[in-house]
Amino acid sequence: MQALRLTRPATLRSTARAMTVRMYSPGPEGGAGSVASSKGWHTREKAQEDQYILQHEKEKLEKLRASLQEQQKLVEHVCVPA
């Protein structure tokens, strides 16, 4: 029973030690940190921004068309020849 008590905390300590290992990137010479400065990253980011802008403009255009239809109905209603 005592041997079990001695080995159990050691197991927990080694597990805790393995979980606290820090990982560092290799640095600016071309490791994981260089992704944000690559040409492909900028191209992808620009494409996503363009897609967002196009979608936003499409939504605004749909709202304007709906507003125009409402205004045309109002004008037709008001300008009915008597």
C-alpha positions as CSV (number, residue, x, y, z in Angstrom):
1,M,0.0,0.0,0.0
2,Q,2.8,2.4,0.8
3,A,4.6,1.6,-2.5
4,L,1.4,2.6,-4.3
5,R,1.4,5.9,-2.5
6,L,5.0,6.7,-3.4
7,T,4.6,5.9,-7.1
8,R,1.4,7.7,-7.7
9,P,2.6,11.3,-6.9
10,A,5.7,10.7,-9.1
11,T,3.4,9.7,-12.0
12,L,1.4,12.8,-11.5
13,R,4.5,15.0,-11.3
14,S,5.9,13.5,-14.6
15,T,2.5,14.1,-16.3
16,A,2.3,17.6,-15.1
17,R,5.9,18.3,-16.2
18,A,5.2,16.9,-19.7
19,M,2.2,19.3,-20.0
20,T,4.2,22.4,-19.1
21,V,6.8,22.1,-21.8
22,R,7.0,25.4,-23.7
23,M,7.1,25.4,-27.5
24,Y,9.0,28.2,-29.2
25,S,9.0,29.1,-32.9
26,P,12.4,28.9,-34.7
27,G,12.4,32.6,-35.4
28,P,12.3,35.0,-38.3
29,E,14.4,32.8,-40.6
30,G,11.4,31.0,-42.0
31,G,9.6,29.0,-39.4
32,A,6.0,29.1,-38.2
33,G,6.0,32.9,-37.8
34,S,6.8,33.6,-41.4
35,V,3.3,32.7,-42.6
36,A,1.8,36.1,-41.8
37,S,4.5,37.8,-44.0
38,S,4.3,35.5,-47.0
39,K,2.8,36.6,-50.3
40,G,0.2,33.9,-50.3
41,W,-1.1,35.1,-46.9
42,H,-1.6,38.7,-48.3
43,T,-3.3,37.3,-51.4
44,R,-5.7,35.3,-49.4
45,E,-6.4,38.1,-47.0
46,K,-7.1,40.5,-49.9
47,A,-9.5,37.9,-51.5
48,Q,-11.4,37.6,-48.3
49,E,-11.7,41.3,-47.9
50,D,-12.9,41.7,-51.5
51,Q,-15.5,39.0,-51.0
52,Y,-16.7,40.6,-47.8
53,I,-17.0,44.0,-49.5
54,L,-18.9,42.5,-52.5
55,Q,-21.3,40.7,-50.2
56,H,-21.9,43.9,-48.2
57,E,-22.5,46.0,-51.3
58,K,-24.9,43.3,-52.6
59,E,-26.9,43.5,-49.4
60,K,-27.0,47.4,-49.6
61,L,-28.1,47.1,-53.3
62,E,-31.0,44.8,-52.4
63,K,-32.1,47.2,-49.7
64,L,-32.0,50.1,-52.1
65,R,-34.1,48.1,-54.7
66,A,-36.7,47.3,-52.1
67,S,-36.8,51.0,-51.0
68,L,-37.2,52.0,-54.7
69,Q,-40.1,49.6,-55.2
70,E,-41.8,51.0,-52.1
71,Q,-41.3,54.6,-53.4
72,Q,-42.6,53.7,-56.8
73,K,-45.8,52.2,-55.3
74,L,-46.3,55.3,-53.2
75,V,-45.9,57.6,-56.3
76,E,-48.3,55.4,-58.3
77,H,-50.8,55.6,-55.4
78,V,-50.5,59.4,-55.0
79,C,-50.4,60.2,-58.7
80,V,-53.5,58.3,-59.8
81,P,-55.3,60.3,-62.5
82,A,-58.8,61.3,-61.4
